[in-house]
Amino acid sequence: MKTVLRNASNGLFFQGPDKWTNDPAHALNFKQIDRAVEFIAKWNLRDIEVAFAFDDLKEVTRVPSEKIALKFSED
């Protein structure tokens, strides 16, 4: 499974600075949700989803970044 960023408006996946692709196989793999969310926050990205591309890369599950908690609390 790959953890990638997807532009919700145009459906393209993040490859690198000013580089986007329509193929999740060529997208940058953040590997961990936390790393992807930190990247979104650091660069103040908007309209971005965290996406999970599974082994065959034909199935992609998306979650709007606003729905992911940026900080975890310990009880």
PQR file with spaces between the fields and no chain letter, atoms N, CA, C, O and H, PARSE charges and radii, in Angstrom:
ATOM       1  N    MET     1       0.834   -1.174    0.000 -0.4000 1.5000
ATOM       2  CA   MET     1       0.000    0.000    0.000 -0.0000 2.0000
ATOM       3  C    MET     1       0.887    1.249    0.000  0.5500 1.7000
ATOM       4  O    MET     1       1.895    1.311    0.704 -0.5500 1.4000
ATOM       5  N    LYS     2       0.493    2.230   -0.797 -0.4000 1.5000
ATOM       6  CA   LYS     2       1.185    3.518   -0.835 -0.0000 2.0000
ATOM       7  C    LYS     2       0.304    4.567   -0.182  0.5500 1.7000
ATOM       8  O    LYS     2      -0.917    4.539   -0.334 -0.5500 1.4000
ATOM       9  H    LYS     2      -0.326    2.179   -1.368  0.4000 1.0000
ATOM      10  N    THR     3       0.916    5.490    0.541 -0.4000 1.5000
ATOM      11  CA   THR     3       0.223    6.644    1.104 -0.0000 2.0000
ATOM      12  C    THR     3       0.638    7.845    0.278  0.5500 1.7000
ATOM      13  O    THR     3       1.803    8.243    0.294 -0.5500 1.4000
ATOM      14  H    THR     3       1.908    5.513    0.664  0.4000 1.0000
ATOM      15  N    VAL     4      -0.315    8.425   -0.447 -0.4000 1.5000
ATOM      16  CA   VAL     4      -0.016    9.498   -1.393 -0.0000 2.0000
ATOM      17  C    VAL     4      -0.958   10.679   -1.154  0.5500 1.7000
ATOM      18  O    VAL     4      -1.926   10.578   -0.400 -0.5500 1.4000
ATOM      19  H    VAL     4      -1.261    8.101   -0.459  0.4000 1.0000
ATOM      20  N    LEU     5      -0.656   11.791   -1.809 -0.4000 1.5000
ATOM      21  CA   LEU     5      -1.514   12.967   -1.750 -0.0000 2.0000
ATOM      22  C    LEU     5      -2.218   13.120   -3.092  0.5500 1.7000
ATOM      23  O    LEU     5      -1.628   12.898   -4.150 -0.5500 1.4000
ATOM      24  H    LEU     5       0.130   11.872   -2.422  0.4000 1.0000
ATOM      25  N    ARG     6      -3.492   13.505   -3.028 -0.4000 1.5000
ATOM      26  CA   ARG     6      -4.296   13.671   -4.237 -0.0000 2.0000
ATOM      27  C    ARG     6      -4.981   15.018   -4.211  0.5500 1.7000
ATOM      28  O    ARG     6      -5.565   15.402   -3.197 -0.5500 1.4000
ATOM      29  H    ARG     6      -3.971   13.685   -2.169  0.4000 1.0000
ATOM      30  N    ASN     7      -4.916   15.734   -5.306 -0.4000 1.5000
ATOM      31  CA   ASN     7      -5.628   17.000   -5.444 -0.0000 2.0000
ATOM      32  C    ASN     7      -7.095   16.668   -5.676  0.5500 1.7000
ATOM      33  O    ASN     7      -7.436   16.031   -6.672 -0.5500 1.4000
ATOM      34  H    ASN     7      -4.442   15.423   -6.130  0.4000 1.0000
ATOM      35  N    ALA     8      -7.961   17.092   -4.769 -0.4000 1.5000
ATOM      36  CA   ALA     8      -9.380   16.755   -4.855 -0.0000 2.0000
ATOM      37  C    ALA     8     -10.058   17.406   -6.056  0.5500 1.7000
ATOM      38  O    ALA     8     -11.039   16.868   -6.570 -0.5500 1.4000
ATOM      39  H    ALA     8      -7.683   17.610   -3.960  0.4000 1.0000
ATOM      40  N    SER     9      -9.563   18.537   -6.508 -0.4000 1.5000
ATOM      41  CA   SER     9     -10.189   19.254   -7.626 -0.0000 2.0000
ATOM      42  C    SER     9      -9.939   18.593   -8.975  0.5500 1.7000
ATOM      43  O    SER     9     -10.850   18.468   -9.794 -0.5500 1.4000
ATOM      44  H    SER     9      -8.765   18.973   -6.091  0.4000 1.0000
ATOM      45  N    ASN    10      -8.699   18.172   -9.200 -0.4000 1.5000
ATOM      46  CA   ASN    10      -8.381   17.650  -10.532 -0.0000 2.0000
ATOM      47  C    ASN    10      -8.040   16.157  -10.540  0.5500 1.7000
ATOM      48  O    ASN    10      -7.860   15.574  -11.609 -0.5500 1.4000
ATOM      49  H    ASN    10      -7.959   18.274   -8.535  0.4000 1.0000
ATOM      50  N    GLY    11      -7.949   15.530   -9.358 -0.4000 1.5000
ATOM      51  CA   GLY    11      -7.698   14.099   -9.276 -0.0000 2.0000
ATOM      52  C    GLY    11      -6.260   13.667   -9.489  0.5500 1.7000
ATOM      53  O    GLY    11      -5.978   12.471   -9.570 -0.5500 1.4000
ATOM      54  H    GLY    11      -8.095   16.004   -8.489  0.4000 1.0000
ATOM      55  N    LEU    12      -5.337   14.636   -9.582 -0.4000 1.5000
ATOM      56  CA   LEU    12      -3.936   14.290   -9.805 -0.0000 2.0000
ATOM      57  C    LEU    12      -3.223   13.978   -8.492  0.5500 1.7000
ATOM      58  O    LEU    12      -3.586   14.494   -7.435 -0.5500 1.4000
ATOM      59  H    LEU    12      -5.566   15.607   -9.517  0.4000 1.0000
ATOM      60  N    PHE    13      -2.210   13.132   -8.579 -0.4000 1.5000
ATOM      61  CA   PHE    13      -1.435   12.711   -7.417 -0.0000 2.0000
ATOM      62  C    PHE    13      -0.101   13.439   -7.383  0.5500 1.7000
ATOM      63  O    PHE    13       0.505   13.692   -8.423 -0.5500 1.4000
ATOM      64  H    PHE    13      -1.915   12.713   -9.438  0.4000 1.0000
ATOM      65  N    PHE    14       0.351   13.774   -6.179 -0.4000 1.5000
ATOM      66  CA   PHE    14       1.590   14.536   -5.974 -0.0000 2.0000
ATOM      67  C    PHE    14       2.813   13.670   -6.241  0.5500 1.7000
ATOM      68  O    PHE    14       2.948   12.573   -5.698 -0.5500 1.4000
ATOM      69  H    PHE    14      -0.142   13.568   -5.334  0.4000 1.0000
ATOM      70  N    GLN    15       3.714   14.191   -7.099 -0.4000 1.5000
ATOM      71  CA   GLN    15       4.993   13.525   -7.374 -0.0000 2.0000
ATOM      72  C    GLN    15       6.147   14.241   -6.700  0.5500 1.7000
ATOM      73  O    GLN    15       7.080   13.603   -6.212 -0.5500 1.4000
ATOM      74  H    GLN    15       3.604   15.082   -7.539  0.4000 1.0000
ATOM      75  N    GLY    16       6.089   15.561   -6.671 -0.4000 1.5000
ATOM      76  CA   GLY    16       7.157   16.386   -6.137 -0.0000 2.0000
ATOM      77  C    GLY    16       6.818   17.837   -6.400  0.5500 1.7000
ATOM      78  O    GLY    16       5.748   18.130   -6.936 -0.5500 1.4000
ATOM      79  H    GLY    16       5.331   16.080   -7.067  0.4000 1.0000
ATOM      80  N    PRO    17       7.700   18.754   -6.038 -0.5600 1.5000
ATOM      81  CA   PRO    17       7.420   20.177   -6.232  0.2800 2.0000
ATOM      82  C    PRO    17       6.983   20.477   -7.673  0.5500 1.7000
ATOM      83  O    PRO    17       7.722   20.236   -8.627 -0.5500 1.4000
ATOM      84  N    ASP    18       5.777   21.004   -7.798 -0.4000 1.5000
ATOM      85  CA   ASP    18       5.189   21.370   -9.096 -0.0000 2.0000
ATOM      86  C    ASP    18       5.077   20.196  -10.070  0.5500 1.7000
ATOM      87  O    ASP    18       5.040   20.401  -11.283 -0.5500 1.4000
ATOM      88  H    ASP    18       5.177   21.200   -7.022  0.4000 1.0000
ATOM      89  N    LYS    19       5.024   18.979   -9.552 -0.4000 1.5000
ATOM      90  CA   LYS    19       4.864   17.799  -10.402 -0.0000 2.0000
ATOM      91  C    LYS    19       3.693   16.965   -9.902  0.5500 1.7000
ATOM      92  O    LYS    19       3.646   16.574   -8.736 -0.5500 1.4000
ATOM      93  H    LYS    19       5.054   18.812   -8.566  0.4000 1.0000
ATOM      94  N    TRP    20       2.752   16.700  -10.798 -0.4000 1.5000
ATOM      95  CA   TRP    20       1.569   15.922  -10.476 -0.0000 2.0000
ATOM      96  C    TRP    20       1.363   14.874  -11.566  0.5500 1.7000
ATOM      97  O    TRP    20       1.787   15.074  -12.704 -0.5500 1.4000
ATOM      98  H    TRP    20       2.791   17.017  -11.745  0.4000 1.0000
ATOM      99  N    THR    21       0.723   13.771  -11.230 -0.4000 1.5000
ATOM     100  CA   THR    21       0.486   12.690  -12.175 -0.0000 2.0000
ATOM     101  C    THR    21      -0.919   12.126  -11.985  0.5500 1.7000
ATOM     102  O    THR    21      -1.489   12.235  -10.900 -0.5500 1.4000
ATOM     103  H    THR    21       0.379   13.609  -10.306  0.4000 1.0000
ATOM     104  N    ASN    22      -1.469   11.535  -13.015 -0.4000 1.5000
ATOM     105  CA   ASN    22      -2.776   10.887  -12.868 -0.0000 2.0000
ATOM     106  C    ASN    22      -2.619    9.412  -12.501  0.5500 1.7000
ATOM     107  O    ASN    22      -3.614    8.703  -12.348 -0.5500 1.4000
ATOM     108  H    ASN    22      -1.005   11.447  -13.896  0.4000 1.0000
ATOM     109  N    ASP    23      -1.392    8.953  -12.362 -0.4000 1.5000
ATOM     110  CA   ASP    23      -1.103    7.553  -12.051 -0.0000 2.0000
ATOM     111  C    ASP    23      -0.544    7.432  -10.628  0.5500 1.7000
ATOM     112  O    ASP    23       0.562    7.902  -10.360 -0.5500 1.4000
ATOM     113  H    ASP    23      -0.584    9.529  -12.486  0.4000 1.0000
ATOM     114  N    PRO    24      -1.301    6.806   -9.709 -0.5600 1.5000
ATOM     115  CA   PRO    24      -0.808    6.684   -8.334  0.2800 2.0000
ATOM     116  C    PRO    24       0.497    5.899   -8.234  0.5500 1.7000
ATOM     117  O    PRO    24       1.230    6.052   -7.257 -0.5500 1.4000
ATOM     118  N    ALA    25       0.797    5.068   -9.216 -0.4000 1.5000
ATOM     119  CA   ALA    25       2.057    4.305   -9.200 -0.0000 2.0000
ATOM     120  C    ALA    25       3.265    5.227   -9.305  0.5500 1.7000
ATOM     121  O    ALA    25       4.358    4.864   -8.872 -0.5500 1.4000
ATOM     122  H    ALA    25       0.202    4.943  -10.009  0.4000 1.0000
ATOM     123  N    HIS    26       3.081    6.416   -9.876 -0.4000 1.5000
ATOM     124  CA   HIS    26       4.185    7.370  -10.037 -0.0000 2.0000
ATOM     125  C    HIS    26       4.170    8.475   -8.986  0.5500 1.7000
ATOM     126  O    HIS    26       4.997    9.385   -9.027 -0.5500 1.4000
ATOM     127  H    HIS    26       2.193    6.711  -10.228  0.4000 1.0000
ATOM     128  N    ALA    27       3.240    8.397   -8.054 -0.4000 1.5000
ATOM     129  CA   ALA    27       3.139    9.407   -6.996 -0.0000 2.0000
ATOM     130  C    ALA    27       4.174    9.155   -5.907  0.5500 1.7000
ATOM     131  O    ALA    27       4.636    8.031   -5.713 -0.5500 1.4000
ATOM     132  H    ALA    27       2.568    7.657   -8.021  0.4000 1.0000
ATOM     133  N    LEU    28       4.528   10.230   -5.198 -0.4000 1.5000
ATOM     134  CA   LEU    28       5.446   10.125   -4.066 -0.0000 2.0000
ATOM     135  C    LEU    28       4.770    9.338   -2.949  0.5500 1.7000
ATOM     136  O    LEU    28       3.642    9.646   -2.566 -0.5500 1.4000
ATOM     137  H    LEU    28       4.153   11.143   -5.356  0.4000 1.0000
ATOM     138  N    ASN    29       5.448    8.336   -2.434 -0.4000 1.5000
ATOM     139  CA   ASN    29       4.911    7.512   -1.353 -0.0000 2.0000
ATOM     140  C    ASN    29       5.390    8.069   -0.016  0.5500 1.7000
ATOM     141  O    ASN    29       6.579    8.007    0.300 -0.5500 1.4000
ATOM     142  H    ASN    29       6.365    8.086   -2.745  0.4000 1.0000
ATOM     143  N    PHE    30       4.455    8.616    0.772 -0.4000 1.5000
ATOM     144  CA   PHE    30       4.801    9.149    2.088 -0.0000 2.0000
ATOM     145  C    PHE    30       4.939    8.033    3.120  0.5500 1.7000
ATOM     146  O    PHE    30       5.477    8.256    4.205 -0.5500 1.4000
ATOM     147  H    PHE    30       3.489    8.666    0.516  0.4000 1.0000
ATOM     148  N    LYS    31       4.467    6.862    2.798 -0.4000 1.5000
ATOM     149  CA   LYS    31       4.567    5.644    3.606 -0.0000 2.0000
ATOM     150  C    LYS    31       3.749    5.685    4.888  0.5500 1.7000
ATOM     151  O    LYS    31       3.195    4.661    5.285 -0.5500 1.4000
ATOM     152  H    LYS    31       4.030    6.681    1.917  0.4000 1.0000
ATOM     153  N    GLN    32       3.657    6.826    5.545 -0.4000 1.5000
ATOM     154  CA   GLN    32       2.914    6.941    6.802 -0.0000 2.0000
ATOM     155  C    GLN    32       1.944    8.114    6.722  0.5500 1.7000
ATOM     156  O    GLN    32       2.242    9.152    6.131 -0.5500 1.4000
ATOM     157  H    GLN    32       4.108    7.658    5.223  0.4000 1.0000
ATOM     158  N    ILE    33       0.791    7.924    7.325 -0.4000 1.5000
ATOM     159  CA   ILE    33      -0.227    8.978    7.327 -0.0000 2.0000
ATOM     160  C    ILE    33       0.322   10.249    7.974  0.5500 1.7000
ATOM     161  O    ILE    33       0.108   11.351    7.469 -0.5500 1.4000
ATOM     162  H    ILE    33       0.549    7.081    7.804  0.4000 1.0000
ATOM     163  N    ASP    34       1.025   10.091    9.082 -0.4000 1.5000
ATOM     164  CA   ASP    34       1.559   11.254    9.803 -0.0000 2.0000
ATOM     165  C    ASP    34       2.465   12.103    8.916  0.5500 1.7000
ATOM     166  O    ASP    34       2.396   13.332    8.950 -0.5500 1.4000
ATOM     167  H    ASP    34       1.199    9.196    9.492  0.4000 1.0000
ATOM     168  N    ARG    35       3.294   11.465    8.140 -0.4000 1.5000
ATOM     169  CA   ARG    35       4.210   12.202    7.258 -0.0000 2.0000
ATOM     170  C    ARG    35       3.435   12.967    6.192  0.5500 1.7000
ATOM     171  O    ARG    35       3.776   14.107    5.874 -0.5500 1.4000
ATOM     172  H    ARG    35       3.350   10.467    8.113  0.4000 1.0000
ATOM     173  N    ALA    36       2.407   12.354    5.646 -0.4000 1.5000
ATOM     174  CA   ALA    36       1.593   13.019    4.626 -0.0000 2.0000
ATOM     175  C    ALA    36       0.858   14.221    5.213  0.5500 1.7000
ATOM     176  O    ALA    36       0.815   15.288    4.601 -0.5500 1.4000
ATOM     177  H    ALA    36       2.130   11.429    5.904  0.4000 1.0000
ATOM     178  N    VAL    37       0.285   14.047    6.395 -0.4000 1.5000
ATOM     179  CA   VAL    37      -0.460   15.133    7.052 -0.0000 2.0000
ATOM     180  C    VAL    37       0.476   16.272    7.443  0.5500 1.7000
ATOM     181  O    VAL    37       0.121   17.441    7.289 -0.5500 1.4000
ATOM     182  H    VAL    37       0.321   13.181    6.892  0.4000 1.0000
ATOM     183  N    GLU    38       1.659   15.952    7.942 -0.4000 1.5000
ATOM     184  CA   GLU    38       2.643   16.983    8.288 -0.0000 2.0000
ATOM     185  C    GLU    38       3.067   17.773    7.051  0.5500 1.7000
ATOM     186  O    GLU    38       3.252   18.988    7.127 -0.5500 1.4000
ATOM     187  H    GLU    38       1.948   15.002    8.067  0.4000 1.0000
ATOM     188  N    PHE    39       3.222   17.096    5.919 -0.4000 1.5000
ATOM     189  CA   PHE    39       3.588   17.764    4.675 -0.0000 2.0000
ATOM     190  C    PHE    39       2.489   18.740    4.249  0.5500 1.7000
ATOM     191  O    PHE    39       2.777   19.866    3.844 -0.5500 1.4000
ATOM     192  H    PHE    39       3.072   16.109    5.858  0.4000 1.0000
ATOM     193  N    ILE    40       1.245   18.310    4.340 -0.4000 1.5000
ATOM     194  CA   ILE    40       0.109   19.178    3.999 -0.0000 2.0000
ATOM     195  C    ILE    40       0.118   20.417    4.877  0.5500 1.7000
ATOM     196  O    ILE    40      -0.045   21.532    4.381 -0.5500 1.4000
ATOM     197  H    ILE    40       1.011   17.395    4.669  0.4000 1.0000
ATOM     198  N    ALA    41       0.308   20.232    6.175 -0.4000 1.5000
ATOM     199  CA   ALA    41       0.305   21.359    7.117 -0.0000 2.0000
ATOM     200  C    ALA    41       1.501   22.276    6.886  0.5500 1.7000
ATOM     201  O    ALA    41       1.354   23.498    6.883 -0.5500 1.4000
ATOM     202  H    ALA    41       0.440   19.326    6.578  0.4000 1.0000
ATOM     203  N    LYS    42       2.677   21.697    6.693 -0.4000 1.5000
ATOM     204  CA   LYS    42       3.894   22.497    6.514 -0.0000 2.0000
ATOM     205  C    LYS    42       3.785   23.410    5.299  0.5500 1.7000
ATOM     206  O    LYS    42       4.198   24.568    5.359 -0.5500 1.4000
ATOM     207  H    LYS    42       2.797   20.704    6.696  0.4000 1.0000
ATOM     208  N    TRP    43       3.239   22.911    4.211 -0.4000 1.5000
ATOM     209  CA   TRP    43       3.153   23.684    2.980 -0.0000 2.0000
ATOM     210  C    TRP    43       1.789   24.339    2.789  0.5500 1.7000
ATOM     211  O    TRP    43       1.509   24.909    1.734 -0.5500 1.4000
ATOM     212  H    TRP    43       2.903   21.971    4.162  0.4000 1.0000
ATOM     213  N    ASN    44       0.929   24.253    3.830 -0.4000 1.5000
ATOM     214  CA   ASN    44      -0.377   24.904    3.821 -0.0000 2.0000
ATOM     215  C    ASN    44      -1.166   24.558    2.554  0.5500 1.7000
ATOM     216  O    ASN    44      -1.745   25.433    1.911 -0.5500 1.4000
ATOM     217  H    ASN    44       1.157   23.790    4.687  0.4000 1.0000
ATOM     218  N    LEU    45      -1.178   23.279    2.211 -0.4000 1.5000
ATOM     219  CA   LEU    45      -1.871   22.826    1.011 -0.0000 2.0000
ATOM     220  C    LEU    45      -3.372   22.794    1.259  0.5500 1.7000
ATOM     221  O    LEU    45      -3.818   22.456    2.356 -0.5500 1.4000
ATOM     222  H    LEU    45      -0.708   22.568    2.733  0.4000 1.0000
ATOM     223  N    ARG    46      -4.138   23.141    0.255 -0.4000 1.5000
ATOM     224  CA   ARG    46      -5.603   23.159    0.338 -0.0000 2.0000
ATOM     225  C    ARG    46      -6.183   22.222   -0.714  0.5500 1.7000
ATOM     226  O    ARG    46      -5.571   21.974   -1.753 -0.5500 1.4000
ATOM     227  H    ARG    46      -3.775   23.416   -0.635  0.4000 1.0000
ATOM     228  N    ASP    47      -7.364   21.712   -0.427 -0.4000 1.5000
ATOM     229  CA   ASP    47      -8.091   20.849   -1.355 -0.0000 2.0000
ATOM     230  C    ASP    47      -7.295   19.583   -1.671  0.5500 1.7000
ATOM     231  O    ASP    47      -7.288   19.101   -2.804 -0.5500 1.4000
ATOM     232  H    ASP    47      -7.861   21.914    0.417  0.4000 1.0000
ATOM     233  N    ILE    48      -6.621   19.053   -0.639 -0.4000 1.5000
ATOM     234  CA   ILE    48      -5.778   17.872   -0.795 -0.0000 2.0000
ATOM     235  C    ILE    48      -6.364   16.720    0.024  0.5500 1.7000
ATOM     236  O    ILE    48      -6.851   16.910    1.138 -0.5500 1.4000
ATOM     237  H    ILE    48      -6.627   19.444    0.281  0.4000 1.0000
ATOM     238  N    GLU    49      -6.303   15.542   -0.551 -0.4000 1.5000
ATOM     239  CA   GLU    49      -6.738   14.337    0.138 -0.0000 2.0000
ATOM     240  C    GLU    49      -5.528   13.441    0.380  0.5500 1.7000
ATOM     241  O    GLU    49      -4.589   13.411   -0.416 -0.5500 1.4000
ATOM     242  H    GLU    49      -5.907   15.388   -1.456  0.4000 1.0000
ATOM     243  N    VAL    50      -5.569   12.716    1.490 -0.4000 1.5000
ATOM     244  CA   VAL    50      -4.599   11.649    1.698 -0.0000 2.0000
ATOM     245  C    VAL    50      -5.227   10.423    1.046  0.5500 1.7000
ATOM     246  O    VAL    50      -6.378   10.084    1.323 -0.5500 1.4000
ATOM     247  H    VAL    50      -6.331   12.741    2.136  0.4000 1.0000
ATOM     248  N    ALA    51      -4.475    9.772    0.190 -0.4000 1.5000
ATOM     249  CA   ALA    51      -5.012    8.627   -0.540 -0.0000 2.0000
ATOM     250  C    ALA    51      -4.156    7.398   -0.277  0.5500 1.7000
ATOM     251  O    ALA    51      -2.949    7.483   -0.049 -0.5500 1.4000
ATOM     252  H    ALA    51      -3.541   10.047   -0.035  0.4000 1.0000
ATOM     253  N    PHE    52      -4.815    6.272   -0.317 -0.4000 1.5000
ATOM     254  CA   PHE    52      -4.136    4.997   -0.102 -0.0000 2.0000
ATOM     255  C    PHE    52      -4.308    4.156   -1.358  0.5500 1.7000
ATOM     256  O    PHE    52      -5.416    3.729   -1.681 -0.5500 1.4000
ATOM     257  H    PHE    52      -5.795    6.203   -0.502  0.4000 1.0000
ATOM     258  N    ALA    53      -3.219    3.923   -2.057 -0.4000 1.5000
ATOM     259  CA   ALA    53      -3.245    3.114   -3.273 -0.0000 2.0000
ATOM     260  C    ALA    53      -2.814    1.707   -2.893  0.5500 1.7000
ATOM     261  O    ALA    53      -1.712    1.494   -2.387 -0.5500 1.4000
ATOM     262  H    ALA    53      -2.319    4.270   -1.795  0.4000 1.0000
ATOM     263  N    PHE    54      -3.690    0.763   -3.143 -0.4000 1.5000
ATOM     264  CA   PHE    54      -3.413   -0.610   -2.741 -0.0000 2.0000
ATOM     265  C    PHE    54      -2.583   -1.335   -3.787  0.5500 1.7000
ATOM     266  O    PHE    54      -2.314   -0.791   -4.858 -0.5500 1.4000
ATOM     267  H    PHE    54      -4.585    0.937   -3.554  0.4000 1.0000
ATOM     268  N    ASP    55      -2.185   -2.536   -3.486 -0.4000 1.5000
ATOM     269  CA   ASP    55      -1.188   -3.282   -4.250 -0.0000 2.0000
ATOM     270  C    ASP    55      -1.375   -3.229   -5.764  0.5500 1.7000
ATOM     271  O    ASP    55      -0.405   -3.030   -6.494 -0.5500 1.4000
ATOM     272  H    ASP    55      -2.404   -2.978   -2.616  0.4000 1.0000
ATOM     273  N    ASP    56      -2.591   -3.400   -6.242 -0.4000 1.5000
ATOM     274  CA   ASP    56      -2.771   -3.393   -7.692 -0.0000 2.0000
ATOM     275  C    ASP    56      -2.829   -1.975   -8.254  0.5500 1.7000
ATOM     276  O    ASP    56      -2.857   -1.793   -9.471 -0.5500 1.4000
ATOM     277  H    ASP    56      -3.379   -3.562   -5.649  0.4000 1.0000
ATOM     278  N    LEU    57      -2.848   -0.970   -7.375 -0.4000 1.5000
ATOM     279  CA   LEU    57      -2.875    0.457   -7.715 -0.0000 2.0000
ATOM     280  C    LEU    57      -4.087    0.855   -8.558  0.5500 1.7000
ATOM     281  O    LEU    57      -4.143    1.965   -9.085 -0.5500 1.4000
ATOM     282  H    LEU    57      -2.825   -1.118   -6.387  0.4000 1.0000
ATOM     283  N    LYS    58      -5.050   -0.049   -8.682 -0.4000 1.5000
ATOM     284  CA   LYS    58      -6.293    0.290   -9.374 -0.0000 2.0000
ATOM     285  C    LYS    58      -7.324    0.792   -8.381  0.5500 1.7000
ATOM     286  O    LYS    58      -8.235    1.536   -8.743 -0.5500 1.4000
ATOM     287  H    LYS    58      -5.004   -0.951   -8.253  0.4000 1.0000
ATOM     288  N    GLU    59      -7.180    0.386   -7.138 -0.4000 1.5000
ATOM     289  CA   GLU    59      -8.096    0.815   -6.089 -0.0000 2.0000
ATOM     290  C    GLU    59      -7.402    1.875   -5.236  0.5500 1.7000
ATOM     291  O    GLU    59      -6.335    1.637   -4.670 -0.5500 1.4000
ATOM     292  H    GLU    59      -6.439   -0.218   -6.844  0.4000 1.0000
ATOM     293  N    VAL    60      -8.024    3.038   -5.156 -0.4000 1.5000
ATOM     294  CA   VAL    60      -7.483    4.136   -4.357 -0.0000 2.0000
ATOM     295  C    VAL    60      -8.576    4.601   -3.405  0.5500 1.7000
ATOM     296  O    VAL    60      -9.675    4.951   -3.835 -0.5500 1.4000
ATOM     297  H    VAL    60      -8.891    3.231   -5.615  0.4000 1.0000
ATOM     298  N    THR    61      -8.273    4.603   -2.120 -0.4000 1.5000
ATOM     299  CA   THR    61      -9.193    5.100   -1.106 -0.0000 2.0000
ATOM     300  C    THR    61      -8.712    6.469   -0.679  0.5500 1.7000
ATOM     301  O    THR    61      -7.532    6.654   -0.383 -0.5500 1.4000
ATOM     302  H    THR    61      -7.380    4.318   -1.771  0.4000 1.0000
ATOM     303  N    ARG    62      -9.638    7.448   -0.645 -0.4000 1.5000
ATOM     304  CA   ARG    62      -9.265    8.829   -0.350 -0.0000 2.0000
ATOM     305  C    ARG    62      -9.940    9.311    0.929  0.5500 1.7000
ATOM     306  O    ARG    62     -11.061    8.916    1.251 -0.5500 1.4000
ATOM     307  H    ARG    62     -10.597    7.298   -0.886  0.4000 1.0000
ATOM     308  N    VAL    63      -9.224   10.180    1.651 -0.4000 1.5000
ATOM     309  CA   VAL    63      -9.760   10.816    2.847 -0.0000 2.0000
ATOM     310  C    VAL    63      -9.383   12.292    2.782  0.5500 1.7000
ATOM     311  O    VAL    63      -8.199   12.613    2.675 -0.5500 1.4000
ATOM     312  H    VAL    63      -8.314   10.502    1.389  0.4000 1.0000
ATOM     313  N    PRO    64     -10.373   13.213    2.845 -0.5600 1.5000
ATOM     314  CA   PRO    64     -10.028   14.638    2.870  0.2800 2.0000
ATOM     315  C    PRO    64      -9.115   14.931    4.057  0.5500 1.7000
ATOM     316  O    PRO    64      -9.355   14.440    5.160 -0.5500 1.4000
ATOM     317  N    SER    65      -8.077   15.724    3.837 -0.4000 1.5000
ATOM     318  CA   SER    65      -7.105   15.984    4.900 -0.0000 2.0000
ATOM     319  C    SER    65      -7.750   16.640    6.112  0.5500 1.7000
ATOM     320  O    SER    65      -7.261   16.478    7.230 -0.5500 1.4000
ATOM     321  H    SER    65      -7.883   16.122    2.941  0.4000 1.0000
ATOM     322  N    GLU    66      -8.834   17.375    5.912 -0.4000 1.5000
ATOM     323  CA   GLU    66      -9.508   18.025    7.049 -0.0000 2.0000
ATOM     324  C    GLU    66     -10.131   17.010    7.996  0.5500 1.7000
ATOM     325  O    GLU    66     -10.393   17.324    9.157 -0.5500 1.4000
ATOM     326  H    GLU    66      -9.231   17.507    5.004  0.4000 1.0000
ATOM     327  N    LYS    67     -10.372   15.793    7.510 -0.4000 1.5000
ATOM     328  CA   LYS    67     -11.006   14.762    8.328 -0.0000 2.0000
ATOM     329  C    LYS    67      -9.996   13.972    9.160  0.5500 1.7000
ATOM     330  O    LYS    67     -10.384   13.169   10.008 -0.5500 1.4000
ATOM     331  H    LYS    67     -10.159   15.538    6.566  0.4000 1.0000
ATOM     332  N    ILE    68      -8.718   14.195    8.923 -0.4000 1.5000
ATOM     333  CA   ILE    68      -7.680   13.468    9.658 -0.0000 2.0000
ATOM     334  C    ILE    68      -7.183   14.365   10.792  0.5500 1.7000
ATOM     335  O    ILE    68      -6.820   15.520   10.575 -0.5500 1.4000
ATOM     336  H    ILE    68      -8.403   14.848    8.234  0.4000 1.0000
ATOM     337  N    ALA    69      -7.175   13.816   11.986 -0.4000 1.5000
ATOM     338  CA   ALA    69      -6.702   14.576   13.147 -0.0000 2.0000
ATOM     339  C    ALA    69      -5.219   14.863   12.995  0.5500 1.7000
ATOM     340  O    ALA    69      -4.426   13.954   12.749 -0.5500 1.4000
ATOM     341  H    ALA    69      -7.471   12.876   12.162  0.4000 1.0000
ATOM     342  N    LEU    70      -4.846   16.134   13.142 -0.4000 1.5000
ATOM     343  CA   LEU    70      -3.447   16.506   12.990 -0.0000 2.0000
ATOM     344  C    LEU    70      -2.624   16.164   14.214  0.5500 1.7000
ATOM     345  O    LEU    70      -1.415   15.955   14.112 -0.5500 1.4000
ATOM     346  H    LEU    70      -5.490   16.872   13.341  0.4000 1.0000
ATOM     347  N    LYS    71      -3.250   16.107   15.346 -0.4000 1.5000
ATOM     348  CA   LYS    71      -2.529   15.791   16.578 -0.0000 2.0000
ATOM     349  C    LYS    71      -3.292   14.713   17.317  0.5500 1.7000
ATOM     350  O    LYS    71      -4.523   14.712   17.352 -0.5500 1.4000
ATOM     351  H    LYS    71      -4.231   16.277   15.430  0.4000 1.0000
ATOM     352  N    PHE    72      -2.554   13.809   17.897 -0.4000 1.5000
ATOM     353  CA   PHE    72      -3.155   12.745   18.674 -0.0000 2.0000
ATOM     354  C    PHE    72      -3.003   13.079   20.147  0.5500 1.7000
ATOM     355  O    PHE    72      -1.939   13.509   20.594 -0.5500 1.4000
ATOM     356  H    PHE    72      -1.554   13.810   17.868  0.4000 1.0000
ATOM     357  N    SER    73      -4.059   12.879   20.884 -0.4000 1.5000
ATOM     358  CA   SER    73      -3.985   13.164   22.318 -0.0000 2.0000
ATOM     359  C    SER    73      -3.810   11.858   23.074  0.5500 1.7000
ATOM     360  O    SER    73      -4.322   10.813   22.674 -0.5500 1.4000
ATOM     361  H    SER    73      -4.923   12.529   20.522  0.4000 1.0000
ATOM     362  N    GLU    74      -3.082   11.942   24.162 -0.4000 1.5000
ATOM     363  CA   GLU    74      -2.904   10.773   25.023 -0.0000 2.0000
ATOM     364  C    GLU    74      -3.787   10.954   26.242  0.5500 1.7000
ATOM     365  O    GLU    74      -3.816   12.023   26.852 -0.5500 1.4000
ATOM     366  H    GLU    74      -2.666   12.791   24.487  0.4000 1.0000
ATOM     367  N    ASP    75      -4.499    9.909   26.585 -0.4000 1.5000
ATOM     368  CA   ASP    75      -5.400    9.988   27.747 -0.0000 2.0000
ATOM     369  C    ASP    75      -4.661    9.740   29.033  0.5500 1.7000
ATOM     370  O    ASP    75      -5.263    9.769   30.107 -0.5500 1.4000
ATOM     371  H    ASP    75      -4.475    9.041   26.090  0.4000 1.0000
